[in-house]
């Protein structure tokens, strides 16, 4: 099934990191808005499970295995998506990673570089890949899944993660500044703690009692759908979402970084 199924031409959404977690939840939420979905991730088996799950909700989805930290793979994937489904109208950048060694006393340059390539470089590569078609269409949306650590300093996030996510705010701001006149808009989405597998990379993983009070991936997916469903004349520049029981406020972040 493709974006022209059932006699209609559905707008195409590309979700990086769409095989699990926030990316998959976002794909489901925007798929329910009527988008044809393309999801990208490194693991084909995980992508296959994700597309099967989306199909259960009658969501038109195809998977494209790729390592988004490689600009060449991002470019070729964008071309494959355009050929299979059509030009990308909505880009959701959800791929992200972190390292366990987060303190300067333990940080290795190679670890820092790997985080920057995935969290920041992949976003830039994907935006560059989809912008020409968006400009030609006179419209388009980019939703960047950042972090609370991209909105304000978070002690436990570490130098690499904090640097990469903070930089995403500037990426979104310059995109709106330069491309808004072309009908293109972008949103910097900054979730607080979300119960996803990336938490296992923390030096001290949060206890189950903390996980139970965090955001769910579906909570962020709904926020992404809210942004994606806004009228073309509306630009939601930044959206911050956190659990009510917010450990950044109540002082547990340093003990469970």
Secondary structure, DSSP 8 states (H G I E B T S, - for coil): --TTGGG----EEEEETTTSHHHHHHHHHHHTTT-EEEEEES-HHHHHHHHHHHHHTT--EEEEE--TTSHHHHHHHHHHHHHHT-SEEEEEE------S--STTT--HHHHHHHHIIIIIHHHHHHHHHHHHHHHHT-EEEEEE--GGGTS--GGG-HHHHHHHHHHHHHHHHHHHHHGGGTEEEEEEEE--B-SGGGGGSSS---HHHHTTSB-HHHHHHHHHHHHTS-TT----EEEE--SS-HHHHT-TTTT-
